[in-house]
Each structure stands twice: as structure tokens, then as C-alpha cells.
Amino acid sequence: MQGGDNIFSDVSHPYPEISNESLMKRAPEIIIETRPGQKITDKQRKQIISEWNVFKRIPAVLSHKVHILTEE
């Protein structure tokens, strides 16, 4: 993946706490959730991704573009 823009690039904090409302409003097309230092099984990865289904109106969730990255 390349050429994307961070939808929270206007936030001055390096690790901002993001509300559900602001996430819904900004409507990302791709979600990349990082889990550094963790080893995740395929089953765990599917579970984490399925937890995003509460945000059914977000384009990334609708188009199944939620990705979990680890250090592997």
C-alpha cells in the first residue's frame, strides 16, 4: 500500500486518542491497526478485524480493507 493520507494528520499529538465519532466522520477508506511486538494467529487476526464491524458505515469496513500489522 502506498500513496495514502493519514486522515488524522491535522492532529498535533503523535498518538492521539480517537473518538468513535471522529472516526465515523472522517470515514477512512483503509484502516491499518498496528500490534507491535505481538504474534497473532490467523484466528486472532480475524477476531480483531471482526471487532471493526461495529463501524459498518465506514468505507474501510464496508470494503473489507482493515489490516492488522505486527512486526512479522
PyMOL Python script that loads the backbone (N, CA, C, O; Angstrom):
from pymol import cmd

cmd.read_pdbstr("""\
ATOM      1  N   MET A   1       0.845  -1.171   0.000  1.00  0.00           N
ATOM      2  CA  MET A   1       0.000   0.000   0.000  1.00  0.00           C
ATOM      3  C   MET A   1       0.892   1.236   0.000  1.00  0.00           C
ATOM      4  O   MET A   1       1.878   1.316   0.733  1.00  0.00           O
ATOM      5  N   GLN A   2       0.531   2.164  -0.815  1.00  0.00           N
ATOM      6  CA  GLN A   2       1.279   3.406  -0.832  1.00  0.00           C
ATOM      7  C   GLN A   2       0.388   4.513  -1.355  1.00  0.00           C
ATOM      8  O   GLN A   2      -0.650   4.263  -1.968  1.00  0.00           O
ATOM      9  N   GLY A   3       0.809   5.740  -1.105  1.00  0.00           N
ATOM     10  CA  GLY A   3       0.072   6.878  -1.616  1.00  0.00           C
ATOM     11  C   GLY A   3      -1.108   7.292  -0.770  1.00  0.00           C
ATOM     12  O   GLY A   3      -1.893   8.144  -1.187  1.00  0.00           O
ATOM     13  N   GLY A   4      -1.257   6.716   0.403  1.00  0.00           N
ATOM     14  CA  GLY A   4      -2.377   7.074   1.267  1.00  0.00           C
ATOM     15  C   GLY A   4      -2.080   8.302   2.105  1.00  0.00           C
ATOM     16  O   GLY A   4      -0.927   8.697   2.278  1.00  0.00           O
ATOM     17  N   ASP A   5      -3.139   8.896   2.618  1.00  0.00           N
ATOM     18  CA  ASP A   5      -3.018  10.033   3.525  1.00  0.00           C
ATOM     19  C   ASP A   5      -3.574   9.658   4.884  1.00  0.00           C
ATOM     20  O   ASP A   5      -4.592   8.972   4.982  1.00  0.00           O
ATOM     21  N   ASN A   6      -2.908  10.106   5.923  1.00  0.00           N
ATOM     22  CA  ASN A   6      -3.380   9.910   7.279  1.00  0.00           C
ATOM     23  C   ASN A   6      -4.544  10.858   7.511  1.00  0.00           C
ATOM     24  O   ASN A   6      -4.373  12.074   7.434  1.00  0.00           O
ATOM     25  N   ILE A   7      -5.730  10.321   7.795  1.00  0.00           N
ATOM     26  CA  ILE A   7      -6.899  11.185   7.976  1.00  0.00           C
ATOM     27  C   ILE A   7      -6.832  11.994   9.263  1.00  0.00           C
ATOM     28  O   ILE A   7      -7.643  12.894   9.477  1.00  0.00           O
ATOM     29  N   PHE A   8      -5.866  11.676  10.121  1.00  0.00           N
ATOM     30  CA  PHE A   8      -5.672  12.433  11.356  1.00  0.00           C
ATOM     31  C   PHE A   8      -4.356  13.211  11.335  1.00  0.00           C
ATOM     32  O   PHE A   8      -3.809  13.526  12.392  1.00  0.00           O
ATOM     33  N   SER A   9      -3.851  13.518  10.164  1.00  0.00           N
ATOM     34  CA  SER A   9      -2.580  14.246  10.062  1.00  0.00           C
ATOM     35  C   SER A   9      -2.666  15.662  10.614  1.00  0.00           C
ATOM     36  O   SER A   9      -1.637  16.268  10.913  1.00  0.00           O
ATOM     37  N   ASP A  10      -3.866  16.196  10.754  1.00  0.00           N
ATOM     38  CA  ASP A  10      -4.037  17.544  11.296  1.00  0.00           C
ATOM     39  C   ASP A  10      -3.979  17.576  12.825  1.00  0.00           C
ATOM     40  O   ASP A  10      -3.972  18.654  13.420  1.00  0.00           O
ATOM     41  N   VAL A  11      -3.937  16.417  13.457  1.00  0.00           N
ATOM     42  CA  VAL A  11      -3.882  16.328  14.919  1.00  0.00           C
ATOM     43  C   VAL A  11      -2.425  16.465  15.349  1.00  0.00           C
ATOM     44  O   VAL A  11      -1.546  15.785  14.818  1.00  0.00           O
ATOM     45  N   SER A  12      -2.176  17.351  16.318  1.00  0.00           N
ATOM     46  CA  SER A  12      -0.795  17.668  16.691  1.00  0.00           C
ATOM     47  C   SER A  12      -0.135  16.632  17.603  1.00  0.00           C
ATOM     48  O   SER A  12       1.092  16.607  17.697  1.00  0.00           O
ATOM     49  N   HIS A  13      -0.901  15.789  18.270  1.00  0.00           N
ATOM     50  CA  HIS A  13      -0.330  14.782  19.169  1.00  0.00           C
ATOM     51  C   HIS A  13       0.167  13.582  18.369  1.00  0.00           C
ATOM     52  O   HIS A  13      -0.494  13.158  17.421  1.00  0.00           O
ATOM     53  N   PRO A  14       1.321  13.029  18.738  1.00  0.00           N
ATOM     54  CA  PRO A  14       1.839  11.879  17.981  1.00  0.00           C
ATOM     55  C   PRO A  14       0.961  10.627  18.111  1.00  0.00           C
ATOM     56  O   PRO A  14       0.879   9.833  17.173  1.00  0.00           O
ATOM     57  N   TYR A  15       0.313  10.447  19.256  1.00  0.00           N
ATOM     58  CA  TYR A  15      -0.556   9.280  19.472  1.00  0.00           C
ATOM     59  C   TYR A  15      -1.886   9.759  20.045  1.00  0.00           C
ATOM     60  O   TYR A  15      -2.143   9.585  21.237  1.00  0.00           O
ATOM     61  N   PRO A  16      -2.728  10.356  19.216  1.00  0.00           N
ATOM     62  CA  PRO A  16      -3.987  10.918  19.732  1.00  0.00           C
ATOM     63  C   PRO A  16      -4.987   9.831  20.104  1.00  0.00           C
ATOM     64  O   PRO A  16      -4.976   8.738  19.538  1.00  0.00           O
ATOM     65  N   GLU A  17      -5.849  10.149  21.063  1.00  0.00           N
ATOM     66  CA  GLU A  17      -6.973   9.275  21.373  1.00  0.00           C
ATOM     67  C   GLU A  17      -8.083   9.672  20.417  1.00  0.00           C
ATOM     68  O   GLU A  17      -8.504  10.829  20.385  1.00  0.00           O
ATOM     69  N   ILE A  18      -8.550   8.715  19.646  1.00  0.00           N
ATOM     70  CA  ILE A  18      -9.520   8.999  18.596  1.00  0.00           C
ATOM     71  C   ILE A  18     -10.891   8.508  19.037  1.00  0.00           C
ATOM     72  O   ILE A  18     -11.057   7.346  19.410  1.00  0.00           O
ATOM     73  N   SER A  19     -11.860   9.397  18.992  1.00  0.00           N
ATOM     74  CA  SER A  19     -13.221   9.015  19.385  1.00  0.00           C
ATOM     75  C   SER A  19     -13.896   8.262  18.238  1.00  0.00           C
ATOM     76  O   SER A  19     -13.526   8.400  17.073  1.00  0.00           O
ATOM     77  N   ASN A  20     -14.881   7.477  18.601  1.00  0.00           N
ATOM     78  CA  ASN A  20     -15.650   6.761  17.584  1.00  0.00           C
ATOM     79  C   ASN A  20     -16.319   7.748  16.630  1.00  0.00           C
ATOM     80  O   ASN A  20     -16.394   7.503  15.426  1.00  0.00           O
ATOM     81  N   GLU A  21     -16.802   8.856  17.171  1.00  0.00           N
ATOM     82  CA  GLU A  21     -17.488   9.851  16.361  1.00  0.00           C
ATOM     83  C   GLU A  21     -16.556  10.469  15.317  1.00  0.00           C
ATOM     84  O   GLU A  21     -16.945  10.646  14.163  1.00  0.00           O
ATOM     85  N   SER A  22     -15.324  10.796  15.722  1.00  0.00           N
ATOM     86  CA  SER A  22     -14.398  11.403  14.758  1.00  0.00           C
ATOM     87  C   SER A  22     -13.966  10.387  13.703  1.00  0.00           C
ATOM     88  O   SER A  22     -13.735  10.745  12.548  1.00  0.00           O
ATOM     89  N   LEU A  23     -13.859   9.133  14.097  1.00  0.00           N
ATOM     90  CA  LEU A  23     -13.520   8.083  13.140  1.00  0.00           C
ATOM     91  C   LEU A  23     -14.635   7.933  12.109  1.00  0.00           C
ATOM     92  O   LEU A  23     -14.366   7.816  10.913  1.00  0.00           O
ATOM     93  N   MET A  24     -15.870   7.934  12.564  1.00  0.00           N
ATOM     94  CA  MET A  24     -17.015   7.825  11.650  1.00  0.00           C
ATOM     95  C   MET A  24     -17.082   9.036  10.717  1.00  0.00           C
ATOM     96  O   MET A  24     -17.347   8.895   9.523  1.00  0.00           O
ATOM     97  N   LYS A  25     -16.842  10.212  11.265  1.00  0.00           N
ATOM     98  CA  LYS A  25     -16.932  11.444  10.478  1.00  0.00           C
ATOM     99  C   LYS A  25     -15.855  11.500   9.388  1.00  0.00           C
ATOM    100  O   LYS A  25     -16.125  11.942   8.271  1.00  0.00           O
ATOM    101  N   ARG A  26     -14.659  11.059   9.706  1.00  0.00           N
ATOM    102  CA  ARG A  26     -13.553  11.139   8.743  1.00  0.00           C
ATOM    103  C   ARG A  26     -13.569  10.002   7.732  1.00  0.00           C
ATOM    104  O   ARG A  26     -12.908  10.086   6.696  1.00  0.00           O
ATOM    105  N   ALA A  27     -14.311   8.949   8.017  1.00  0.00           N
ATOM    106  CA  ALA A  27     -14.603   7.857   7.084  1.00  0.00           C
ATOM    107  C   ALA A  27     -13.392   7.351   6.295  1.00  0.00           C
ATOM    108  O   ALA A  27     -13.313   7.562   5.084  1.00  0.00           O
ATOM    109  N   PRO A  28     -12.450   6.686   6.970  1.00  0.00           N
ATOM    110  CA  PRO A  28     -11.262   6.182   6.250  1.00  0.00           C
ATOM    111  C   PRO A  28     -11.610   5.104   5.232  1.00  0.00           C
ATOM    112  O   PRO A  28     -12.536   4.315   5.423  1.00  0.00           O
ATOM    113  N   GLU A  29     -10.848   5.093   4.152  1.00  0.00           N
ATOM    114  CA  GLU A  29     -11.022   4.079   3.117  1.00  0.00           C
ATOM    115  C   GLU A  29     -10.212   2.825   3.420  1.00  0.00           C
ATOM    116  O   GLU A  29     -10.524   1.743   2.923  1.00  0.00           O
ATOM    117  N   ILE A  30      -9.172   2.972   4.233  1.00  0.00           N
ATOM    118  CA  ILE A  30      -8.343   1.848   4.673  1.00  0.00           C
ATOM    119  C   ILE A  30      -8.022   2.068   6.147  1.00  0.00           C
ATOM    120  O   ILE A  30      -7.757   3.194   6.567  1.00  0.00           O
ATOM    121  N   ILE A  31      -8.046   1.006   6.922  1.00  0.00           N
ATOM    122  CA  ILE A  31      -7.662   1.068   8.329  1.00  0.00           C
ATOM    123  C   ILE A  31      -6.478   0.142   8.526  1.00  0.00           C
ATOM    124  O   ILE A  31      -6.511  -1.027   8.140  1.00  0.00           O
ATOM    125  N   ILE A  32      -5.430   0.682   9.134  1.00  0.00           N
ATOM    126  CA  ILE A  32      -4.254  -0.120   9.466  1.00  0.00           C
ATOM    127  C   ILE A  32      -4.088  -0.061  10.972  1.00  0.00           C
ATOM    128  O   ILE A  32      -3.753   0.985  11.529  1.00  0.00           O
ATOM    129  N   GLU A  33      -4.322  -1.177  11.623  1.00  0.00           N
ATOM    130  CA  GLU A  33      -4.164  -1.272  13.074  1.00  0.00           C
ATOM    131  C   GLU A  33      -2.838  -1.947  13.347  1.00  0.00           C
ATOM    132  O   GLU A  33      -2.572  -3.030  12.825  1.00  0.00           O
ATOM    133  N   THR A  34      -2.014  -1.330  14.146  1.00  0.00           N
ATOM    134  CA  THR A  34      -0.702  -1.907  14.445  1.00  0.00           C
ATOM    135  C   THR A  34      -0.716  -2.606  15.792  1.00  0.00           C
ATOM    136  O   THR A  34      -1.338  -2.142  16.749  1.00  0.00           O
ATOM    137  N   ARG A  35      -0.029  -3.712  15.844  1.00  0.00           N
ATOM    138  CA  ARG A  35       0.128  -4.510  17.057  1.00  0.00           C
ATOM    139  C   ARG A  35       1.604  -4.878  17.190  1.00  0.00           C
ATOM    140  O   ARG A  35       1.961  -6.052  17.090  1.00  0.00           O
ATOM    141  N   PRO A  36       2.473  -3.871  17.418  1.00  0.00           N
ATOM    142  CA  PRO A  36       3.910  -4.155  17.500  1.00  0.00           C
ATOM    143  C   PRO A  36       4.237  -5.069  18.677  1.00  0.00           C
ATOM    144  O   PRO A  36       3.656  -4.954  19.757  1.00  0.00           O
ATOM    145  N   GLY A  37       5.168  -5.966  18.444  1.00  0.00           N
ATOM    146  CA  GLY A  37       5.617  -6.862  19.496  1.00  0.00           C
ATOM    147  C   GLY A  37       4.691  -8.031  19.769  1.00  0.00           C
ATOM    148  O   GLY A  37       4.958  -8.831  20.667  1.00  0.00           O
ATOM    149  N   GLN A  38       3.614  -8.147  19.018  1.00  0.00           N
ATOM    150  CA  GLN A  38       2.670  -9.233  19.237  1.00  0.00           C
ATOM    151  C   GLN A  38       2.764 -10.263  18.118  1.00  0.00           C
ATOM    152  O   GLN A  38       2.978  -9.921  16.956  1.00  0.00           O
ATOM    153  N   LYS A  39       2.605 -11.508  18.483  1.00  0.00           N
ATOM    154  CA  LYS A  39       2.477 -12.567  17.498  1.00  0.00           C
ATOM    155  C   LYS A  39       0.999 -12.943  17.487  1.00  0.00           C
ATOM    156  O   LYS A  39       0.434 -13.328  18.510  1.00  0.00           O
ATOM    157  N   ILE A  40       0.393 -12.828  16.330  1.00  0.00           N
ATOM    158  CA  ILE A  40      -1.046 -13.025  16.220  1.00  0.00           C
ATOM    159  C   ILE A  40      -1.331 -14.193  15.284  1.00  0.00           C
ATOM    160  O   ILE A  40      -0.800 -14.268  14.176  1.00  0.00           O
ATOM    161  N   THR A  41      -2.169 -15.089  15.746  1.00  0.00           N
ATOM    162  CA  THR A  41      -2.585 -16.211  14.908  1.00  0.00           C
ATOM    163  C   THR A  41      -3.613 -15.721  13.893  1.00  0.00           C
ATOM    164  O   THR A  41      -4.151 -14.622  14.025  1.00  0.00           O
ATOM    165  N   ASP A  42      -3.880 -16.534  12.889  1.00  0.00           N
ATOM    166  CA  ASP A  42      -4.901 -16.176  11.905  1.00  0.00           C
ATOM    167  C   ASP A  42      -6.263 -16.005  12.570  1.00  0.00           C
ATOM    168  O   ASP A  42      -7.034 -15.114  12.212  1.00  0.00           O
ATOM    169  N   LYS A  43      -6.544 -16.858  13.532  1.00  0.00           N
ATOM    170  CA  LYS A  43      -7.821 -16.774  14.250  1.00  0.00           C
ATOM    171  C   LYS A  43      -7.911 -15.452  15.012  1.00  0.00           C
ATOM    172  O   LYS A  43      -8.953 -14.797  14.984  1.00  0.00           O
ATOM    173  N   GLN A  44      -6.840 -15.053  15.688  1.00  0.00           N
ATOM    174  CA  GLN A  44      -6.832 -13.787  16.412  1.00  0.00           C
ATOM    175  C   GLN A  44      -6.963 -12.603  15.456  1.00  0.00           C
ATOM    176  O   GLN A  44      -7.672 -11.639  15.746  1.00  0.00           O
ATOM    177  N   ARG A  45      -6.282 -12.679  14.324  1.00  0.00           N
ATOM    178  CA  ARG A  45      -6.353 -11.612  13.312  1.00  0.00           C
ATOM    179  C   ARG A  45      -7.798 -11.443  12.836  1.00  0.00           C
ATOM    180  O   ARG A  45      -8.288 -10.318  12.729  1.00  0.00           O
ATOM    181  N   LYS A  46      -8.472 -12.540  12.552  1.00  0.00           N
ATOM    182  CA  LYS A  46      -9.865 -12.484  12.112  1.00  0.00           C
ATOM    183  C   LYS A  46     -10.760 -11.895  13.191  1.00  0.00           C
ATOM    184  O   LYS A  46     -11.687 -11.143  12.890  1.00  0.00           O
ATOM    185  N   GLN A  47     -10.486 -12.234  14.448  1.00  0.00           N
ATOM    186  CA  GLN A  47     -11.275 -11.703  15.564  1.00  0.00           C
ATOM    187  C   GLN A  47     -11.098 -10.194  15.685  1.00  0.00           C
ATOM    188  O   GLN A  47     -12.074  -9.464  15.859  1.00  0.00           O
ATOM    189  N   ILE A  48      -9.858  -9.728  15.595  1.00  0.00           N
ATOM    190  CA  ILE A  48      -9.579  -8.288  15.681  1.00  0.00           C
ATOM    191  C   ILE A  48     -10.280  -7.554  14.547  1.00  0.00           C
ATOM    192  O   ILE A  48     -10.905  -6.517  14.769  1.00  0.00           O
ATOM    193  N   ILE A  49     -10.179  -8.081  13.351  1.00  0.00           N
ATOM    194  CA  ILE A  49     -10.825  -7.443  12.204  1.00  0.00           C
ATOM    195  C   ILE A  49     -12.343  -7.450  12.373  1.00  0.00           C
ATOM    196  O   ILE A  49     -13.004  -6.468  12.035  1.00  0.00           O
ATOM    197  N   SER A  50     -12.899  -8.534  12.887  1.00  0.00           N
ATOM    198  CA  SER A  50     -14.356  -8.604  13.064  1.00  0.00           C
ATOM    199  C   SER A  50     -14.854  -7.580  14.086  1.00  0.00           C
ATOM    200  O   SER A  50     -16.008  -7.158  14.023  1.00  0.00           O
ATOM    201  N   GLU A  51     -14.002  -7.181  15.016  1.00  0.00           N
ATOM    202  CA  GLU A  51     -14.393  -6.168  16.009  1.00  0.00           C
ATOM    203  C   GLU A  51     -14.648  -4.808  15.357  1.00  0.00           C
ATOM    204  O   GLU A  51     -15.361  -3.976  15.919  1.00  0.00           O
ATOM    205  N   TRP A  52     -14.075  -4.580  14.187  1.00  0.00           N
ATOM    206  CA  TRP A  52     -14.315  -3.336  13.451  1.00  0.00           C
ATOM    207  C   TRP A  52     -15.714  -3.301  12.846  1.00  0.00           C
ATOM    208  O   TRP A  52     -16.162  -2.238  12.417  1.00  0.00           O
ATOM    209  N   ASN A  53     -16.410  -4.420  12.799  1.00  0.00           N
ATOM    210  CA  ASN A  53     -17.733  -4.471  12.172  1.00  0.00           C
ATOM    211  C   ASN A  53     -18.779  -3.611  12.865  1.00  0.00           C
ATOM    212  O   ASN A  53     -19.854  -3.389  12.306  1.00  0.00           O
ATOM    213  N   VAL A  54     -18.497  -3.129  14.049  1.00  0.00           N
ATOM    214  CA  VAL A  54     -19.434  -2.204  14.703  1.00  0.00           C
ATOM    215  C   VAL A  54     -19.491  -0.879  13.951  1.00  0.00           C
ATOM    216  O   VAL A  54     -20.433  -0.106  14.123  1.00  0.00           O
ATOM    217  N   PHE A  55     -18.491  -0.617  13.123  1.00  0.00           N
ATOM    218  CA  PHE A  55     -18.429   0.609  12.322  1.00  0.00           C
ATOM    219  C   PHE A  55     -18.838   0.304  10.874  1.00  0.00           C
ATOM    220  O   PHE A  55     -18.082   0.574   9.940  1.00  0.00           O
ATOM    221  N   LYS A  56     -20.012  -0.247  10.703  1.00  0.00           N
ATOM    222  CA  LYS A  56     -20.460  -0.726   9.397  1.00  0.00           C
ATOM    223  C   LYS A  56     -20.526   0.349   8.323  1.00  0.00           C
ATOM    224  O   LYS A  56     -20.503   0.027   7.135  1.00  0.00           O
ATOM    225  N   ARG A  57     -20.608   1.614   8.710  1.00  0.00           N
ATOM    226  CA  ARG A  57     -20.739   2.683   7.714  1.00  0.00           C
ATOM    227  C   ARG A  57     -19.404   3.259   7.265  1.00  0.00           C
ATOM    228  O   ARG A  57     -19.367   4.089   6.356  1.00  0.00           O
ATOM    229  N   ILE A  58     -18.318   2.838   7.879  1.00  0.00           N
ATOM    230  CA  ILE A  58     -17.000   3.332   7.479  1.00  0.00           C
ATOM    231  C   ILE A  58     -16.590   2.605   6.190  1.00  0.00           C
ATOM    232  O   ILE A  58     -16.652   1.377   6.127  1.00  0.00           O
ATOM    233  N   PRO A  59     -16.176   3.353   5.172  1.00  0.00           N
ATOM    234  CA  PRO A  59     -15.809   2.711   3.901  1.00  0.00           C
ATOM    235  C   PRO A  59     -14.799   1.574   4.024  1.00  0.00           C
ATOM    236  O   PRO A  59     -14.932   0.567   3.328  1.00  0.00           O
ATOM    237  N   ALA A  60     -13.799   1.705   4.882  1.00  0.00           N
ATOM    238  CA  ALA A  60     -12.793   0.648   5.043  1.00  0.00           C
ATOM    239  C   ALA A  60     -13.422  -0.658   5.526  1.00  0.00           C
ATOM    240  O   ALA A  60     -13.022  -1.740   5.096  1.00  0.00           O
ATOM    241  N   VAL A  61     -14.388  -0.557   6.404  1.00  0.00           N
ATOM    242  CA  VAL A  61     -15.054  -1.749   6.927  1.00  0.00           C
ATOM    243  C   VAL A  61     -15.965  -2.344   5.858  1.00  0.00           C
ATOM    244  O   VAL A  61     -15.998  -3.560   5.668  1.00  0.00           O
ATOM    245  N   LEU A  62     -16.700  -1.487   5.166  1.00  0.00           N
ATOM    246  CA  LEU A  62     -17.602  -1.948   4.105  1.00  0.00           C
ATOM    247  C   LEU A  62     -16.860  -2.688   2.999  1.00  0.00           C
ATOM    248  O   LEU A  62     -17.368  -3.665   2.449  1.00  0.00           O
ATOM    249  N   SER A  63     -15.656  -2.221   2.675  1.00  0.00           N
ATOM    250  CA  SER A  63     -14.897  -2.826   1.580  1.00  0.00           C
ATOM    251  C   SER A  63     -13.850  -3.828   2.056  1.00  0.00           C
ATOM    252  O   SER A  63     -12.997  -4.257   1.280  1.00  0.00           O
ATOM    253  N   HIS A  64     -13.919  -4.199   3.336  1.00  0.00           N
ATOM    254  CA  HIS A  64     -13.015  -5.199   3.919  1.00  0.00           C
ATOM    255  C   HIS A  64     -11.543  -4.797   3.775  1.00  0.00           C
ATOM    256  O   HIS A  64     -10.697  -5.618   3.422  1.00  0.00           O
ATOM    257  N   LYS A  65     -11.254  -3.535   4.050  1.00  0.00           N
ATOM    258  CA  LYS A  65      -9.888  -3.039   3.965  1.00  0.00           C
ATOM    259  C   LYS A  65      -9.365  -2.629   5.346  1.00  0.00           C
ATOM    260  O   LYS A  65      -8.820  -1.541   5.533  1.00  0.00           O
ATOM    261  N   VAL A  66      -9.550  -3.532   6.292  1.00  0.00           N
ATOM    262  CA  VAL A  66      -8.990  -3.373   7.641  1.00  0.00           C
ATOM    263  C   VAL A  66      -7.809  -4.329   7.727  1.00  0.00           C
ATOM    264  O   VAL A  66      -7.956  -5.534   7.520  1.00  0.00           O
ATOM    265  N   HIS A  67      -6.639  -3.783   8.034  1.00  0.00           N
ATOM    266  CA  HIS A  67      -5.415  -4.587   8.061  1.00  0.00           C
ATOM    267  C   HIS A  67      -4.761  -4.495   9.443  1.00  0.00           C
ATOM    268  O   HIS A  67      -4.727  -3.431  10.062  1.00  0.00           O
ATOM    269  N   ILE A  68      -4.246  -5.627   9.906  1.00  0.00           N
ATOM    270  CA  ILE A  68      -3.549  -5.701  11.192  1.00  0.00           C
ATOM    271  C   ILE A  68      -2.087  -5.951  10.898  1.00  0.00           C
ATOM    272  O   ILE A  68      -1.736  -6.937  10.250  1.00  0.00           O
ATOM    273  N   LEU A  69      -1.225  -5.052  11.378  1.00  0.00           N
ATOM    274  CA  LEU A  69       0.206  -5.204  11.164  1.00  0.00           C
ATOM    275  C   LEU A  69       0.914  -5.510  12.471  1.00  0.00           C
ATOM    276  O   LEU A  69       0.657  -4.877  13.495  1.00  0.00           O
ATOM    277  N   THR A  70       1.802  -6.483  12.424  1.00  0.00           N
ATOM    278  CA  THR A  70       2.668  -6.801  13.553  1.00  0.00           C
ATOM    279  C   THR A  70       4.099  -6.573  13.086  1.00  0.00           C
ATOM    280  O   THR A  70       4.319  -6.053  11.993  1.00  0.00           O
ATOM    281  N   GLU A  71       5.049  -6.949  13.888  1.00  0.00           N
ATOM    282  CA  GLU A  71       6.440  -6.790  13.479  1.00  0.00           C
ATOM    283  C   GLU A  71       6.898  -7.901  12.545  1.00  0.00           C
ATOM    284  O   GLU A  71       8.008  -7.852  12.015  1.00  0.00           O
ATOM    285  N   GLU A  72       6.056  -8.893  12.344  1.00  0.00           N
ATOM    286  CA  GLU A  72       6.432 -10.015  11.477  1.00  0.00           C
ATOM    287  C   GLU A  72       6.371  -9.621  10.019  1.00  0.00           C
ATOM    288  O   GLU A  72       6.655 -10.441   9.146  1.00  0.00           O
TER     289      GLU A  72
END
""", "prot")
cmd.dss("prot")
cmd.show_as("cartoon", "prot")
cmd.util.cbc("prot")
cmd.orient("prot")
